[in-house]
Amino acid sequence: MQGTFINEYVGEVIDEAEANRRLAASRENNVTNFYMMELDKGRIIDAARAANVSRFINHSCSPNLLTEKWLVNGETRIGIFALR
């Protein structure tokens, strides 16, 4: 049903410099799968090492899910919700 909460996108919260370092290391090792999502300016969620099943949700030309940023107890969180 539209608007139904599916899951929270979780993982390790890192800064932009660390994200760039990890992406460079991945390129050097021919790793092509990335699980990073911008949390807010300068902070990224990296779900490669610590995550839940939400990291396996793929993007699509015809998506049936969307992400929304929520403020929970003063912390920005990313929820995944149904579009239809």
Secondary structure, 3 states (H helix, E strand, C coil): CCCCEEEEECCEEEEHHHHHHHHHHHHHCCCCCCCEEEEECCEEEECCCCCCHHHHCCCCCCCCEEEEEEEECCEEEEEEEECC
